């Protein structure tokens, strides 16, 4: 019988139980991608310090406890790492069999946001409040299931040896699978998540070996879709204002352009080594809104300077480098597509988050991977790291 606990990695000899496979000296632990894992952990720990600095004096949101967000961020990180370990234990191949169920649950989650169960947080109607101070953002998990679902469809006949590349019918089915949650998220509207999902789809198609005509067609469709969204007034007013402020930062510096202007002041004032941890005037004075989530990079720029901000970018670069290496070295198309989709997700979201704090990208409310405060994002990110680790662990020893 084949299952999570009966899987035996080629070259390991006798079958081993799941947890033994993870922790035995000569098995999974030695095959984990430690540069990626340590870099991701470092980012989350650095994020906990930045989140603490950004929230310790904000009594309006920390409920009078300066450690409120710090404790929760560390708890989210701990849960995320546990989810990563569980994902490695189950294996990406086992999860491949559960993709239809996972996809259905994720689509159900984003549909529930459109019901009375959905809640608006910071202008975005993309949350489900669970009570007790906890909430969930289903669109974060959709990013994972889009990657898994498209990879399952695009790689099925190729990995079976029936074809060398996905045919047009298979590509169309994969795009249809991705289109359902993308359209639902667009109705919220959560434009930032939609942008990430589109980049994921492009990355998946490129990695699958599908015809370049599909990629070019998708880019064209995306441009036309963006024009249609603008013309049909699907976007909320606050989203339109964000794009207006991006196009013209001096449009309303005390209104729609306030967030970006304050973020740039904070980062610019940091210089080479920063003002020192907990000594940033912009951070201490609470001038930057949502500094523990969307604008957490400004804390690093102001208090740790170019050196600290550069370290975060370097660590993100290590994670992306290792993800791309895993995508290149795996011998199955399914693993290649999953790894490439995750790499495209991480790369674009990191670029968008850092770019919006620098004023070179519009403000979209996307968190900085591993660093920003937020449970849903942290969990989805670490599950994805687990998928990458599983792909590396389960590849043949000679790869």
ABEGO torsion letter per residue (X at the ends): XBBAAABBBBGAEBBBBAAAAAABAABAAAABBAAAAAAAAAAAAAAAAAAAAAAAABAAAAGGBAAAAAAAAAAAAAAAAAAAAAAAAAEAAAAAAAAAAAAAAAAAAAAAAABAABBBBGGBBABBBAEGGBBBBAAAAAAAAAAAAAAAAAAAAAAAGABABBBAAAAAAAAAAAAAAAAAAAAOBBAAAAAAAAAAAAAAAAAAGBBAAAAAAAAAAAAAAAAAAAAAGABBAAAAAAAAAAABAAABAABAAAAAAAAAAAAAAAEAAEAEBGABAAAAAGABBGAABAAAAAAAAAAAEAAAAAAAAAAAAAAAAAAAAAAAABABAAAAAAAAAAAAAAAAAAAAAAAAAAGABBBAGBBBBGABBEAAAAAAAAAAAAAAAAAAAABBAAX
